[in-house]
Amino acid sequence: MTKKKANLFAEHLSEVFTPHNNDLDQDMERDLATHIQPPEHLKAFTLKELKNEIKMLHPHRATGIDLITAQMLKELPHEGFLHLMYSLNAILRLDYLSTSFKQAQIIMIPKPGKNPTDVSSYQPISLLPIISKVLEKLILIRINKDNNPHNWILHHQCGFRQCNNAIA
């Protein structure tokens, strides 16, 4: 991509998207003060859970900024799975997620039937590292399986919930 084209996309995206407002409204402040806290720590992931989740990955899923593919993870030797499991469990135990897990490579995809010379005819897609996707899926499974999130996730938080789990 040429530098001129990249600058056009950057300018367009800065006009279209605004940073998230982190100011809490009064309802959310009240909910934060009164909601029940989640369990202190989630249970460690097992090797079986990790292997099952990696087995479910689509083999042609796009890579993130780290260039690790689903196929690479699927072909890890036993020692590789163990090291990955230890690393993911350390993230849980330490309550620390490296910012590199949330660094995305943004690509611009043309919208079907739109003028390709118009920057607004493209949509940005964020490609995250596949290992962070595996971790998020394992955490989601663990939260839903072991911890009854209805009791401690704020009703304002609707993302990553099954339709019947969202609180109205």
N, CA, C and O of each residue as an XYZ file, in Angstrom:
672
protein
N       0.857     -1.162      0.000
C       0.000      0.000      0.000
C       0.908      1.231      0.000
O       1.905      1.281      0.721
N       0.558      2.194     -0.796
C       1.376      3.388     -0.865
C       1.178      4.237      0.379
O       0.171      4.128      1.078
N       2.158      5.079      0.635
C       2.086      5.955      1.807
C       0.907      6.921      1.687
O       0.242      7.223      2.678
N       0.653      7.400      0.475
C      -0.464      8.333      0.251
C      -1.796      7.659      0.578
O      -2.661      8.252      1.222
N      -1.949      6.413      0.127
C      -3.175      5.666      0.400
C      -3.331      5.406      1.895
O      -4.428      5.533      2.439
N      -2.238      5.043      2.559
C      -2.280      4.800      4.002
C      -2.682      6.066      4.748
O      -3.465      6.001      5.696
N      -2.160      7.212      4.336
C      -2.515      8.485      4.973
C      -3.985      8.826      4.759
O      -4.635      9.353      5.661
N      -4.516      8.529      3.566
C      -5.945      8.764      3.309
C      -6.806      7.923      4.244
O      -7.770      8.419      4.826
N      -6.449      6.635      4.385
C      -7.201      5.773      5.298
C      -7.088      6.269      6.737
O      -8.085      6.303      7.458
N      -5.893      6.651      7.158
C      -5.698      7.139      8.526
C      -6.535      8.382      8.789
O      -7.159      8.498      9.844
N      -6.553      9.298      7.853
C      -7.346     10.525      8.015
C      -8.834     10.200      8.081
O      -9.557     10.731      8.924
N      -9.284      9.324      7.189
C     -10.699      8.942      7.175
C     -11.099      8.276      8.494
O     -12.131      8.619      9.071
N     -10.293      7.331      8.972
C     -10.622      6.624     10.205
C     -10.626      7.553     11.406
O     -11.445      7.382     12.310
N      -9.726      8.537     11.438
C      -9.706      9.471     12.563
C     -10.944     10.364     12.565
O     -11.352     10.849     13.620
N     -11.542     10.586     11.403
C     -12.772     11.382     11.329
C     -14.001     10.553     11.701
O     -14.946     11.070     12.297
N     -13.985      9.270     11.347
C     -15.148      8.411     11.539
C     -15.244      7.855     12.954
O     -16.334      7.771     13.519
N     -14.097      7.474     13.529
C     -14.097      6.839     14.844
C     -13.639      7.816     15.912
O     -12.716      8.604     15.706
N     -14.302      7.749     17.053
C     -13.908      8.575     18.184
C     -13.490      7.664     19.327
O     -14.011      6.555     19.450
N     -12.571      8.105     20.154
C     -12.160      7.271     21.295
C     -13.341      7.012     22.226
O     -14.259      7.824     22.341
N     -13.290      5.866     22.880
C     -14.327      5.500     23.837
C     -14.309      6.462     25.014
O     -13.245      6.800     25.532
N     -15.480      6.898     25.430
C     -15.598      7.780     26.579
C     -15.569      6.931     27.837
O     -16.472      6.126     28.065
N     -14.549      7.102     28.646
C     -14.405      6.302     29.851
C     -15.154      6.855     31.061
O     -15.120      6.260     32.138
N     -15.825      7.986     30.887
C     -16.609      8.536     31.990
C     -17.817      7.646     32.236
O     -18.547      7.303     31.305
N     -18.022      7.277     33.486
C     -19.154      6.420     33.829
C     -20.386      7.262     34.103
O     -20.294      8.321     34.723
N     -21.545      6.793     33.641
C     -22.762      7.510     33.999
C     -23.174      7.103     35.414
O     -22.600      6.174     35.982
N     -24.148      7.781     35.976
C     -24.519      7.552     37.380
C     -25.026      6.128     37.614
O     -24.733      5.532     38.651
N     -25.785      5.576     36.659
C     -26.289      4.204     36.830
C     -25.140      3.213     36.925
O     -25.152      2.308     37.760
N     -24.154      3.392     36.069
C     -23.028      2.461     36.080
C     -22.224      2.606     37.364
O     -21.754      1.606     37.907
N     -22.057      3.825     37.858
C     -21.335      4.020     39.113
C     -22.051      3.318     40.253
O     -21.413      2.697     41.103
N     -23.380      3.414     40.276
C     -24.161      2.747     41.320
C     -23.993      1.234     41.209
O     -23.801      0.552     42.216
N     -24.066      0.708     39.980
C     -23.903     -0.730     39.777
C     -22.514     -1.195     40.192
O     -22.371     -2.259     40.795
N     -21.496     -0.413     39.875
C     -20.134     -0.788     40.253
C     -19.983     -0.861     41.766
O     -19.260     -1.709     42.289
N     -20.669      0.031     42.458
C     -20.559      0.068     43.915
C     -21.304     -1.084     44.578
O     -20.966     -1.475     45.695
N     -22.325     -1.638     43.897
C     -23.176     -2.624     44.564
C     -23.110     -4.030     43.986
O     -23.677     -4.952     44.573
N     -22.441     -4.226     42.860
C     -22.469     -5.566     42.256
C     -21.583     -6.546     43.027
O     -20.651     -6.159     43.733
N     -21.905     -7.794     42.868
C     -21.162     -8.864     43.526
C     -19.874     -9.103     42.749
O     -19.884     -9.110     41.518
N     -18.789     -9.295     43.443
C     -17.492     -9.514     42.806
C     -17.376    -10.951     42.305
O     -17.956    -11.865     42.893
N     -16.633    -11.150     41.226
C     -16.410    -12.508     40.739
C     -15.498    -13.265     41.691
O     -14.880    -12.665     42.570
N     -15.411    -14.568     41.520
C     -14.464    -15.340     42.326
C     -13.055    -14.770     42.159
O     -12.735    -14.178     41.128
N     -12.232    -14.952     43.166
C     -10.894    -14.355     43.173
C     -10.063    -14.763     41.956
O      -9.455    -13.908     41.313
N     -10.029    -16.051     41.636
C      -9.254    -16.520     40.489
C     -10.021    -17.607     39.766
O     -10.787    -18.360     40.368
N      -9.802    -17.674     38.481
C     -10.375    -18.762     37.700
C      -9.481    -19.987     37.840
O      -8.276    -19.870     38.063
N     -10.083    -21.153     37.707
C      -9.328    -22.399     37.742
C      -8.362    -22.452     36.566
O      -8.657    -21.931     35.491
N      -7.230    -23.070     36.767
C      -6.229    -23.203     35.709
C      -6.793    -24.023     34.553
O      -7.632    -24.904     34.742
N      -6.310    -23.711     33.351
C      -6.701    -24.463     32.165
C      -5.970    -25.796     32.151
O      -4.828    -25.900     32.600
N      -6.640    -26.807     31.633
C      -6.004    -28.110     31.496
C      -5.451    -28.249     30.080
O      -5.833    -27.512     29.171
N      -4.561    -29.190     29.920
C      -3.987    -29.469     28.608
C      -5.087    -29.921     27.644
O      -5.071    -29.564     26.466
N      -6.026    -30.697     28.143
C      -7.137    -31.174     27.307
C      -7.980    -29.999     26.811
O      -8.346    -29.961     25.637
N      -8.295    -29.037     27.691
C      -9.080    -27.874     27.280
C      -8.351    -27.066     26.200
O      -8.950    -26.642     25.211
N      -7.057    -26.865     26.412
C      -6.268    -26.103     25.451
C      -6.238    -26.803     24.098
O      -6.466    -26.173     23.065
N      -5.960    -28.096     24.101
C      -5.901    -28.846     22.841
C      -7.257    -28.845     22.139
O      -7.318    -28.714     20.916
N      -8.340    -28.989     22.895
C      -9.686    -28.965     22.293
C      -9.955    -27.622     21.628
O     -10.501    -27.565     20.526
N      -9.573    -26.551     22.298
C      -9.830    -25.218     21.734
C      -8.995    -24.978     20.481
O      -9.482    -24.401     19.509
N      -7.757    -25.414     20.502
C      -6.899    -25.244     19.325
C      -7.404    -26.120     18.173
O      -7.340    -25.721     17.010
N      -7.902    -27.303     18.501
C      -8.443    -28.190     17.463
C      -9.633    -27.534     16.751
O      -9.866    -27.794     15.570
N     -10.378    -26.695     17.455
C     -11.573    -26.047     16.899
C     -11.238    -24.845     16.010
O     -12.116    -24.340     15.311
N      -9.991    -24.382     16.024
C      -9.616    -23.210     15.223
C      -9.760    -23.500     13.735
O      -9.429    -24.590     13.267
N     -10.250    -22.523     13.011
C     -10.352    -22.653     11.556
C      -8.944    -22.589     10.974
O      -8.192    -21.668     11.293
N      -8.575    -23.540     10.134
C      -7.188    -23.599      9.652
C      -6.767    -22.416      8.785
O      -5.574    -22.148      8.649
N      -7.725    -21.710      8.199
C      -7.383    -20.597      7.312
C      -7.647    -19.235      7.950
O      -7.739    -18.224      7.254
N      -7.765    -19.216      9.254
C      -7.994    -17.960      9.969
C      -6.801    -17.028      9.752
O      -5.651    -17.464      9.786
N      -7.083    -15.751      9.530
C      -6.021    -14.774      9.270
C      -5.128    -14.629     10.499
O      -5.589    -14.735     11.636
N      -3.849    -14.386     10.252
C      -2.904    -14.204     11.354
C      -2.959    -12.781     11.867
O      -3.369    -11.860     11.160
N      -2.543    -12.620     13.099
C      -2.409    -11.295     13.675
C      -1.016    -10.758     13.432
O      -0.293    -11.234     12.556
N      -0.650     -9.765     14.213
C       0.636     -9.101     14.042
C       1.808    -10.032     14.322
O       2.915     -9.787     13.842
N       1.583    -11.107     15.099
C       2.660    -12.056     15.426
C       2.893    -13.106     14.337
O       3.860    -13.864     14.410
N       2.025    -13.158     13.338
C       2.120    -14.081     12.196
C       1.996    -15.555     12.569
O       2.361    -16.422     11.774
N       1.488    -15.851     13.761
C       1.258    -17.244     14.161
C      -0.072    -17.691     13.559
O      -1.084    -17.002     13.688
N      -0.060    -18.838     12.907
C      -1.274    -19.353     12.269
C      -1.927    -20.434     13.129
O      -1.302    -21.003     14.024
N      -3.202    -20.702     12.834
C      -3.906    -21.790     13.514
C      -3.208    -23.111     13.240
O      -3.112    -23.964     14.123
N      -2.723    -23.281     12.025
C      -2.044    -24.532     11.661
C      -0.781    -24.725     12.498
O      -0.472    -25.846     12.903
N      -0.051    -23.644     12.759
C       1.149    -23.743     13.605
C       0.777    -24.259     14.988
O       1.453    -25.132     15.532
N      -0.302    -23.717     15.558
C      -0.724    -24.154     16.886
C      -1.169    -25.611     16.864
O      -0.876    -26.375     17.783
N      -1.877    -25.985     15.808
C      -2.364    -27.370     15.710
C      -1.213    -28.370     15.604
O      -1.357    -29.522     16.015
N      -0.091    -27.950     15.066
C       1.041    -28.853     14.865
C       2.089    -28.763     15.968
O       3.184    -29.306     15.822
N       1.772    -28.089     17.063
C       2.720    -28.017     18.172
C       3.017    -29.415     18.706
O       2.125    -30.261     18.767
N       4.253    -29.655     19.089
C       4.547    -30.918     19.777
C       3.995    -30.847     21.200
O       3.589    -29.781     21.662
N       3.984    -31.962     21.874
C       3.458    -32.023     23.242
C       4.106    -30.963     24.142
O       3.418    -30.293     24.911
N       5.424    -30.818     24.042
C       6.147    -29.824     24.853
C       5.653    -28.408     24.558
O       5.553    -27.577     25.461
N       5.347    -28.144     23.299
C       4.836    -26.825     22.919
C       3.487    -26.533     23.548
O       3.242    -25.428     24.031
N       2.598    -27.546     23.539
C       1.300    -27.391     24.197
C       1.479    -27.137     25.690
O       0.787    -26.300     26.269
N       2.411    -27.863     26.311
C       2.656    -27.671     27.745
C       3.131    -26.243     28.035
O       2.636    -25.596     28.957
N       4.083    -25.762     27.251
C       4.594    -24.396     27.469
C       3.496    -23.351     27.252
O       3.406    -22.375     27.997
N       2.674    -23.557     26.241
C       1.567    -22.626     25.991
C       0.574    -22.665     27.149
O       0.106    -21.618     27.596
N       0.249    -23.859     27.639
C      -0.670    -23.983     28.766
C      -0.096    -23.289     30.011
O      -0.816    -22.575     30.710
N       1.196    -23.499     30.285
C       1.823    -22.846     31.442
C       1.767    -21.321     31.288
O       1.509    -20.610     32.259
N       2.003    -20.831     30.098
C       1.987    -19.377     29.855
C       0.586    -18.806     30.054
O       0.423    -17.771     30.699
N      -0.426    -19.479     29.501
C      -1.797    -18.990     29.637
C      -2.258    -19.058     31.094
O      -2.963    -18.164     31.560
N      -1.868    -20.106     31.810
C      -2.217    -20.201     33.229
C      -1.485    -19.148     34.056
O      -2.019    -18.674     35.059
N      -0.278    -18.776     33.653
C       0.442    -17.705     34.352
C      -0.299    -16.378     34.188
O      -0.354    -15.570     35.115
N      -0.863    -16.163     33.012
C      -1.655    -14.951     32.781
C      -2.825    -14.916     33.753
O      -3.106    -13.877     34.350
N      -3.511    -16.046     33.916
C      -4.627    -16.117     34.872
C      -4.155    -15.871     36.298
O      -4.743    -15.081     37.036
N      -3.089    -16.558     36.670
C      -2.603    -16.497     38.051
C      -2.120    -15.102     38.418
O      -2.358    -14.635     39.533
N      -1.444    -14.433     37.489
C      -0.873    -13.114     37.766
C      -1.820    -11.961     37.471
O      -1.524    -10.810     37.793
N      -2.976    -12.274     36.849
C      -3.923    -11.227     36.440
C      -3.235    -10.174     35.584
O      -3.470     -8.977     35.746
N      -2.388    -10.628     34.677
C      -1.657     -9.706     33.822
C      -1.694    -10.197     32.384
O      -1.319    -11.332     32.092
N      -2.151     -9.328     31.488
C      -2.191     -9.631     30.065
C      -1.303     -8.634     29.349
O      -1.527     -7.426     29.422
N      -0.311     -9.133     28.668
C       0.612     -8.280     27.934
C      -0.146     -7.469     26.882
O      -1.088     -7.965     26.263
N       0.269     -6.232     26.689
C      -0.374     -5.403     25.664
C      -0.182     -5.992     24.274
O      -0.963     -5.699     23.368
N       0.840     -6.813     24.092
C       1.057     -7.423     22.780
C      -0.099     -8.357     22.402
O      -0.327     -8.607     21.219
N      -0.831     -8.875     23.400
C      -1.982     -9.725     23.113
C      -3.140     -8.924     22.523
O      -4.027     -9.497     21.890
N      -3.143     -7.621     22.721
C      -4.237     -6.790     22.232
C      -3.799     -5.853     21.110
O      -4.562     -4.978     20.701
N      -2.585     -6.028     20.613
C      -2.146     -5.246     19.462
C      -2.749     -5.871     18.219
O      -2.609     -7.071     17.981
N      -3.415     -5.051     17.432
C      -4.074     -5.558     16.238
C      -3.409     -5.010     14.989
O      -2.904     -3.888     14.956
N      -3.430     -5.832     13.982
C      -3.056     -5.373     12.656
C      -4.369     -4.992     11.993
O      -5.280     -5.816     11.908
N      -4.479     -3.772     11.528
C      -5.717     -3.316     10.910
C      -5.557     -3.359      9.400
O      -4.629     -2.783      8.831
N      -6.485     -4.057      8.776
C      -6.493     -4.091      7.319
C      -7.803     -3.484      6.839
O      -8.823     -3.553      7.525
N      -7.762     -2.897      5.673
C      -8.944     -2.273      5.102
C      -9.514     -3.207      4.034
O      -8.816     -3.597      3.098
N     -10.788     -3.557      4.190
C     -11.465     -4.465      3.271
C     -12.473     -3.651      2.458
O     -13.281     -2.922      3.032
N     -12.433     -3.768      1.130
C     -13.413     -3.026      0.321
C     -14.824     -3.577      0.526
O     -15.029     -4.790      0.582
N     -15.788     -2.672      0.635
C     -17.181     -3.078      0.750
C     -17.668     -3.483     -0.637
O     -17.348     -2.823     -1.625
N     -18.441     -4.566     -0.715
C     -18.913     -5.035     -2.027
C     -19.773     -3.975     -2.724
O     -20.623     -3.335     -2.106
N     -19.531     -3.814     -4.005
C     -20.346     -2.907     -4.815
C     -20.083     -1.431     -4.596
O     -20.829     -0.599     -5.112
N     -19.045     -1.076     -3.846
C     -18.724      0.327     -3.576
C     -17.544      0.775     -4.432
O     -16.774     -0.045     -4.932
N     -17.419      2.075     -4.590
C     -16.347      2.661     -5.384
C     -15.003      2.448     -4.680
O     -14.802      2.977     -3.586
N     -14.084      1.693     -5.273
C     -12.813      1.403     -4.606
C     -11.877      2.612     -4.482
O     -10.869      2.542     -3.779
N     -12.200      3.709     -5.154
C     -11.351      4.897     -5.036
C     -11.797      5.808     -3.901
O     -11.119      6.787     -3.589
N     -12.932      5.495     -3.280
C     -13.450      6.287     -2.163
C     -13.063      5.607     -0.846
O     -13.384      4.438     -0.635
N     -12.376      6.333      0.039
C     -11.922      5.718      1.294
C     -13.076      5.240      2.168
O     -12.900      4.316      2.963
N     -14.239      5.843      2.037
C     -15.379      5.400      2.846
C     -15.975      4.098      2.320
O     -16.912      3.565      2.915
N     -15.450      3.583      1.222
C     -15.912      2.316      0.662
C     -15.171      1.124      1.264
O     -15.290      0.005      0.765
N     -14.415      1.353      2.324
C     -13.641      0.293      2.965
C     -14.032      0.199      4.434
O     -14.415      1.189      5.057
N     -13.927     -1.002      4.969
C     -14.172     -1.180      6.406
C     -12.912     -1.734      7.048
O     -12.253     -2.610      6.489
N     -12.581     -1.219      8.228
C     -11.382     -1.723      8.910
C     -11.667     -3.048      9.615
O     -12.725     -3.226     10.219
N     -10.734     -3.953      9.533
C     -10.809     -5.232     10.232
C      -9.561     -5.339     11.101
O      -8.446     -5.129     10.624
N      -9.749     -5.662     12.364
C      -8.627     -5.807     13.292
C      -8.260     -7.273     13.418
O      -9.094     -8.099     13.789
N      -7.029     -7.591     13.115
C      -6.543     -8.963     13.233
C      -5.703     -9.075     14.505
O      -4.608     -8.521     14.593
N      -6.232     -9.795     15.478
C      -5.551     -9.992     16.752
C      -4.724    -11.269     16.718
O      -4.993    -12.163     15.915
N      -3.719    -11.358     17.584
C      -2.935    -12.598     17.658
C      -3.837    -13.788     18.005
O      -4.710    -13.682     18.866
N      -3.621    -14.900     17.339
C      -4.478    -16.069     17.515
C      -4.380    -16.642     18.927
O      -5.354    -17.197     19.436
N      -3.224    -16.516     19.560
C      -3.087    -17.025     20.929
C      -3.979    -16.227     21.876
O      -4.530    -16.792     22.821
N      -4.130    -14.919     21.639
C      -5.023    -14.136     22.497
C      -6.471    -14.553     22.278
O      -7.275    -14.512     23.210
N      -6.814    -14.958     21.049
C      -8.173    -15.440     20.779
C      -8.423    -16.757     21.509
O      -9.505    -16.974     22.053
N      -7.425    -17.631     21.520
C      -7.544    -18.902     22.241
C      -7.733    -18.622     23.730
O      -8.602    -19.214     24.370
N      -6.924    -17.723     24.280
C      -7.038    -17.374     25.698
C      -8.428    -16.818     26.022
O      -9.047    -17.222     27.005
N      -8.908    -15.901     25.201
C     -10.228    -15.313     25.449
C     -11.320    -16.374     25.422
O     -12.233    -16.343     26.247
N     -11.235    -17.306     24.489
C     -12.229    -18.366     24.401
C     -12.169    -19.267     25.633
O     -13.206    -19.645     26.177
N     -10.958    -19.612     26.076
C     -10.818    -20.443     27.273
C     -11.379    -19.734     28.508
O     -12.033    -20.360     29.343
N     -11.123    -18.440     28.620
C     -11.649    -17.669     29.756
C     -13.170    -17.621     29.694
O     -13.842    -17.795     30.711
N     -13.709    -17.387     28.511
C     -15.166    -17.345     28.363
C     -15.803    -18.669     28.771
O     -16.807    -18.690     29.484
N     -15.217    -19.769     28.317
C     -15.730    -21.091     28.688
C     -15.655    -21.275     30.197
O     -16.603    -21.756     30.817
N     -14.520    -20.891     30.789
C     -14.324    -21.054     32.233
C     -15.336    -20.201     33.012
O     -15.925    -20.671     33.986
N     -15.533    -18.963     32.588
C     -16.472    -18.086     33.290
C     -17.880    -18.661     33.218
O     -18.563    -18.751     34.239
N     -18.317    -19.046     32.042
C     -19.680    -19.551     31.884
C     -19.882    -20.904     32.537
O     -20.975    -21.204     33.017
N     -18.839    -21.728     32.560
C     -18.957    -23.082     33.113
C     -18.875    -23.093     34.638
O     -19.637    -23.802     35.294
N     -17.967    -22.324     35.194
C     -17.641    -22.472     36.607
C     -18.148    -21.374     37.540
O     -18.180    -21.575     38.754
N     -18.539    -20.235     37.012
C     -18.698    -19.102     37.920
C     -20.034    -18.369     37.913
O     -20.153    -17.339     38.577
N     -21.028    -18.847     37.205
C     -22.331    -18.185     37.148
C     -22.195    -16.671     37.011
O     -22.412    -15.942     37.979
N     -21.839    -16.192     35.825
C     -21.572    -14.768     35.637
C     -22.783    -13.862     35.842
O     -22.628    -12.646     35.958
N     -23.992    -14.437     35.889
C     -25.183    -13.610     36.099
C     -25.089    -12.838     37.417
O     -25.659    -11.757     37.559
N     -24.366    -13.409     38.371
C     -24.293    -12.797     39.693
C     -23.297    -11.649     39.796
O     -23.378    -10.863     40.740
N     -22.353    -11.524     38.849
C     -21.340    -10.511     39.049
C     -20.985     -9.681     37.818
O     -20.227     -8.720     37.949
N     -21.493    -10.004     36.635
C     -21.254     -9.144     35.474
C     -22.354     -8.098     35.428
O     -23.539     -8.424     35.495
N     -21.956     -6.856     35.316
C     -22.910     -5.755     35.294
C     -23.904     -5.919     34.152
O     -23.564     -6.438     33.089
N     -25.139     -5.468     34.383
C     -26.144     -5.623     33.323
C     -25.827     -4.748     32.119
O     -26.363     -4.986     31.037
N     -24.971     -3.741     32.278
C     -24.564     -2.903     31.142
C     -23.636     -3.662     30.196
O     -23.521     -3.311     29.022
N     -22.979     -4.694     30.702
C     -22.031     -5.468     29.897
C     -22.795     -6.563     29.158
O     -23.263     -7.524     29.767
N     -22.913     -6.413     27.867
C     -23.664     -7.392     27.070
C     -22.775     -8.202     26.146
O     -23.210     -9.231     25.629
N     -21.553     -7.773     25.924
C     -20.667     -8.480     25.012
C     -20.282     -9.845     25.547
O     -20.170    -10.048     26.756
N     -20.083    -10.773     24.634
C     -19.615    -12.123     24.938
C     -20.604    -12.930     25.762
O     -20.218    -13.891     26.428
N     -21.871    -12.551     25.725
C     -22.891    -13.327     26.419
C     -23.780    -14.010     25.398
O     -24.013    -13.493     24.305
N     -24.267    -15.172     25.772
C     -25.271    -15.810     24.937
C     -26.560    -15.025     25.111
O     -26.774    -14.405     26.153
N     -27.411    -15.045     24.112
C     -28.636    -14.235     24.143
C     -29.449    -14.452     25.413
O     -29.945    -13.492     26.002
N     -29.591    -15.708     25.840
C     -30.409    -15.981     27.016
C     -29.703    -15.612     28.321
O     -30.319    -15.678     29.385
N     -28.422    -15.224     28.264
C     -27.696    -14.854     29.473
C     -27.713    -13.357     29.733
O     -27.429    -12.927     30.851
N     -28.037    -12.560     28.735
C     -28.008    -11.112     28.904
C     -29.100    -10.697     29.872
O     -30.218    -11.209     29.826
N     -28.769     -9.784     30.729
C     -29.719     -9.294     31.725
C     -30.354     -8.037     31.170
O     -29.647     -7.116     30.760
N     -31.659     -7.982     31.150
C     -32.362     -6.829     30.581
C     -32.350     -5.650     31.520
O     -32.898     -4.597     31.195
